[in-house]
Amino acid sequence: MIPNISEAELEVMQVLWKEKRPMKIQEVLEALPDSDWKYNTVGTLLLRMEAKGAVSSVKEGRTIVYSPCIGEDEYKTIRTRSFVQKL
């Protein structure tokens, strides 16, 4: 099942999908276009997304890196199908 993620979480997911590599919180923050979010905001979003099963984390030394658990195409397909069914 694809987790339901918020608009803010989707912005973070789009960065992870675009970069196609595990990323640190600071890297995600720097890659967010036109964002005035703080480090803690991005960290909180990633923690929530991990709890939902949308991302996974791995500790590398003293830092944690995050990777998407679902593919962009898979997410779009299922969300589109869900939207059409609601209509």
N, C-alpha and C positions, 0 to 999 in steps of 0.2 A: 504494500500500500504506500502511496506517495503522501508524505506529510503535507499538511496545510501550512504554508508559510506566509507571513505578512509581507506587505510591500517593502518594508525596510529590510527584512531578511532576504527578500528576492534580490535587492540591490547587492547584497553581500554575496549571494549565490552566483550572480552574474559575473562578479570579479573572479571567483574561484573557477567557474566554468571557462572564462576567457583565458586565464593564466595557465590552466591545465597542469598545475603542480601544487603540492602542499604549500600552504602559506602561513606565515606568522601574522598575528593580529596587526602589527605595525605595517606589514606589507599590504594587507587588505585595506587598511585605513588610507595609505598613500595611493592606492589604485582606485579608490572611490572617486568618481568624477564629481566636481563641484559640491563636495560634501564638507560641512563644517562640524561633522561628528567628532567626538573625542574618542580616545583610545578605549576608555571604559565602556562606551556605548557599543563599539564594534565587538569588544570582548563579550559583553552581555548578550548581544545578538547571536554570536557564535555558540555560546553556551546553551541558549534556548534552542537553537537549531540542532545542536548535538542531542539534546534531550528528546527532540522530535524525530531523530533519526535521519535528518537531512544532511548532516556532516559528521565526520569522524575526526578524532584528534589523536595525535601521537606525540609523546614527549621526546624531544631531541635535545639531550643535554639539559639545559635549564630553560629551554623554550618549548612551547607547544605549537605544533603546526596543524592546520586544518585542511581537510579535503572533502569534496562533495561525495555523498553516498549515492546520489542519483544523477543521471545524466540530464543535460539540458533538453535534448530532444524528447526523452522519456517524460520529463516533467511537463513540457509544453503539450505533448500529445494527450496525456491524462487530464491535465487541467482544461484543455479545450473540449475534450469529450464530456467532462463533468459540467462545464458551462453550457454546452449545447443541450445536455439532458435536463438541466434546470429550466431552460427556456421551453 
